[in-house]
Amino acid sequence: MLIFDITTSLDGFVAGPNPSLEDPLGQGGMQLHDWATSTRAWRERHGLEGGEDNADSELIAEGLARQGALIMGRRMFSGGSGPWENDPNRDGWWGDDPPFRNPVFVLTHHARDRVEFENDTTFNFITAGFEAALEQAQAAAGEKDVLIAGGAETIQQYLAAGLIDEFEIHVAPMLLGSGTPLFGGAGAERPHVELTRALSSPGAAHLRYRVIK
């Protein structure tokens, strides 16, 4: 299946205003993910110790187990645009130990060679469009799911094309007021969806939807 899994504010923003290299999720955006970053499953995936063993941690572990490949936009990878040699963050946000541990397919208009890491993360840079990226990601994922890791514009692109099968939204108990909306550009033909699971915790409400095709 092709899925996405993302956290939003109560007013529907996945990032705050004024994102930058120093603050890639914009003002207040990092706080959206407090429910996740405090869990054991998230911290283990990012090479960190500690964390809480709770329902949120189990939810994250469940999602990670389903992933066989990921797709992301150029801005999620580096925050930049244009030729790679002019990108001040051309190697991405995650250093030498990216947390994905699966093949990642990055949508870009500018070609570059694949980058591989010892933890089984590979970044593959796709210039042939979002459908070509999906085809390659599905082949790499095998029987597992392909996750659209973000950002919002990439999610909207696949949603508008009718390619999403399922998605999960984690609604954090905060208002950002402005920023990057999750569904601001999903297209004129809105998909029909069915709520298949609703869970809650002090940190977020977790809503899973199936797209009816």
C-alpha positions as CSV (number, residue, x, y, z in Angstrom):
1,M,0.0,0.0,0.0
2,L,0.9,3.6,-0.4
3,I,0.5,5.5,2.9
4,F,1.4,8.6,4.7
5,D,1.8,9.2,8.4
6,I,2.1,12.8,9.7
7,T,1.5,15.0,12.7
8,T,-0.6,18.2,12.4
9,S,-1.7,21.0,14.7
10,L,-5.4,21.4,15.6
11,D,-5.7,24.0,12.9
12,G,-4.2,21.7,10.3
13,F,-0.6,22.8,9.9
14,V,2.3,20.3,9.6
15,A,4.9,23.1,10.0
16,G,4.9,26.5,11.5
17,P,5.7,29.8,9.8
18,N,9.1,31.0,8.6
19,P,11.0,27.7,8.2
20,S,14.8,27.9,7.8
21,L,17.9,25.7,7.9
22,E,18.1,26.4,11.6
23,D,14.4,25.8,12.2
24,P,13.2,23.5,9.4
25,L,9.7,23.0,10.8
26,G,9.2,26.7,11.3
27,Q,8.2,28.5,14.5
28,G,6.6,26.1,16.9
29,G,6.8,23.2,14.4
30,M,9.1,21.0,16.4
31,Q,6.6,21.0,19.3
32,L,4.1,19.1,17.1
33,H,6.3,16.0,17.5
34,D,6.7,16.1,21.3
35,W,4.3,13.1,21.6
36,A,6.7,11.0,19.4
37,T,10.2,12.2,20.4
38,S,9.6,11.2,24.0
39,T,8.9,7.5,23.2
40,R,11.3,4.6,23.3
41,A,10.5,3.4,19.8
42,W,11.3,6.9,18.2
43,R,14.4,7.3,20.3
44,E,15.7,3.8,19.5
45,R,15.2,4.5,15.8
46,H,17.2,7.7,16.1
47,G,20.1,6.0,18.0
48,L,19.1,7.5,21.3
49,E,18.6,5.9,24.7
50,G,15.6,6.1,27.1
51,G,12.1,7.1,26.3
52,E,8.7,6.1,27.4
53,D,7.1,2.7,26.8
54,N,3.5,3.7,26.2
55,A,0.7,3.4,23.7
56,D,2.4,6.1,21.5
57,S,5.6,4.1,21.4
58,E,3.7,1.0,20.4
59,L,2.0,3.0,17.6
60,I,5.4,4.2,16.3
61,A,6.9,0.7,16.4
62,E,3.9,-0.6,14.5
63,G,4.3,1.9,11.8
64,L,8.0,1.4,11.4
65,A,7.5,-2.4,11.0
66,R,5.2,-1.8,8.0
67,Q,7.7,0.4,6.1
68,G,9.6,-1.2,3.2
69,A,10.5,2.1,1.3
70,L,9.9,5.8,1.6
71,I,9.3,8.7,-0.7
72,M,10.0,12.3,0.2
73,G,10.2,15.7,-1.5
74,R,13.5,17.6,-2.1
75,R,12.5,20.2,0.6
76,M,12.0,17.5,3.2
77,F,15.4,16.0,2.3
78,S,17.4,19.2,2.5
79,G,15.2,22.3,2.6
80,G,16.8,23.5,-0.6
81,S,16.1,23.8,-4.3
82,G,18.0,24.2,-7.5
83,P,21.3,22.6,-8.4
84,W,22.7,20.4,-5.6
85,E,26.1,22.1,-5.6
86,N,24.4,25.3,-4.5
87,D,22.5,23.6,-1.7
88,P,24.0,24.4,1.7
89,N,22.4,21.3,3.2
90,R,22.9,19.0,0.2
91,D,23.6,15.9,2.4
92,G,20.3,16.2,4.3
93,W,19.4,16.7,7.9
94,W,20.4,13.3,9.4
95,G,24.2,13.0,9.3
96,D,25.9,9.6,9.0
97,D,23.1,7.6,10.6
98,P,19.7,8.4,8.9
99,P,16.8,6.9,10.8
100,F,15.0,5.4,7.8
101,R,16.9,2.0,7.4
102,N,15.1,1.4,4.1
103,P,15.4,2.7,0.5
104,V,14.3,6.4,0.3
105,F,13.3,8.0,-3.0
106,V,13.7,11.7,-3.2
107,L,11.8,13.7,-5.7
108,T,14.0,16.3,-7.4
109,H,14.5,18.2,-10.7
110,H,18.3,17.8,-10.4
111,A,20.1,14.5,-10.8
112,R,22.7,13.1,-8.5
113,D,24.2,9.7,-7.6
114,R,22.6,7.5,-5.0
115,V,23.9,7.8,-1.5
116,E,24.2,4.7,0.7
117,F,24.7,4.2,4.4
118,E,25.8,1.2,6.5
119,N,22.4,1.1,8.3
120,D,20.6,0.1,5.0
121,T,19.4,3.6,4.3
122,T,19.8,4.6,0.7
123,F,18.8,7.9,-0.9
124,N,17.8,7.6,-4.5
125,F,17.3,10.9,-6.4
126,I,14.4,10.6,-8.9
127,T,14.1,13.2,-11.7
128,A,11.4,11.3,-13.7
129,G,8.4,12.4,-11.6
130,F,6.3,11.2,-8.7
131,E,4.8,8.2,-10.5
132,A,8.3,6.9,-11.4
133,A,9.4,7.3,-7.8
134,L,6.4,5.3,-6.7
135,E,7.1,2.5,-9.1
136,Q,10.7,2.2,-7.9
137,A,9.6,2.5,-4.3
138,Q,7.0,-0.3,-4.6
139,A,9.6,-2.6,-6.2
140,A,12.0,-1.9,-3.4
141,A,9.4,-2.4,-0.7
142,G,8.2,-5.8,-1.8
143,E,5.3,-6.9,0.3
144,K,5.7,-4.0,2.8
145,D,4.2,-0.5,2.5
146,V,5.6,2.6,0.8
147,L,5.5,5.6,3.1
148,I,5.3,9.1,1.9
149,A,7.5,10.7,4.5
150,G,6.6,14.3,3.4
151,G,6.4,17.1,3.1
152,A,2.9,18.3,2.6
153,E,3.3,19.2,-1.1
154,T,4.5,15.7,-1.9
155,I,1.6,14.2,0.0
156,Q,-0.9,16.5,-1.8
157,Q,0.6,15.5,-5.1
158,Y,0.0,11.8,-4.5
159,L,-3.4,12.4,-3.0
160,A,-4.6,14.5,-5.9
161,A,-3.5,11.7,-8.3
162,G,-5.7,9.1,-6.4
163,L,-2.7,7.0,-5.4
164,I,-2.9,7.0,-1.6
165,D,-4.4,3.9,0.0
166,E,-4.4,4.8,3.6
167,F,-3.1,7.5,6.0
168,E,-2.7,8.3,9.6
169,I,-2.9,11.8,11.1
170,H,-1.6,12.5,14.6
171,V,-3.3,15.7,15.9
172,A,-1.2,17.5,18.4
173,P,-3.1,19.6,21.0
174,M,-1.7,22.9,19.9
175,L,-2.5,25.7,17.4
176,L,0.1,27.1,15.1
177,G,-2.0,29.9,13.6
178,S,-0.2,29.7,10.2
179,G,2.4,27.7,8.4
180,T,2.3,24.8,6.0
181,P,-1.3,23.3,5.7
182,L,-1.5,19.5,5.2
183,F,-4.4,19.6,2.7
184,G,-4.1,23.1,1.2
185,G,-3.3,21.8,-2.3
186,A,-4.9,18.3,-2.5
187,G,-6.8,19.1,-5.7
188,A,-10.3,20.0,-6.7
189,E,-11.6,16.4,-6.5
190,R,-11.4,15.5,-2.8
191,P,-11.0,11.8,-2.0
192,H,-13.6,9.9,-0.1
193,V,-12.2,8.5,3.1
194,E,-13.3,6.2,5.9
195,L,-12.2,6.4,9.5
196,T,-10.8,3.0,10.4
197,R,-9.1,3.6,13.8
198,A,-9.1,6.4,16.4
199,L,-6.8,6.3,19.4
200,S,-5.9,9.0,21.9
201,S,-3.2,9.8,24.4
202,P,-2.2,13.0,26.3
203,G,0.1,13.9,23.5
204,A,-2.0,13.4,20.4
205,A,-5.1,12.0,18.8
206,H,-4.3,9.3,16.3
207,L,-6.7,9.0,13.4
208,R,-6.3,6.4,10.6
209,Y,-8.2,6.6,7.4
210,R,-8.7,4.4,4.3
211,V,-9.2,6.1,1.0
212,I,-12.3,4.7,-0.7
213,K,-11.6,4.0,-4.4
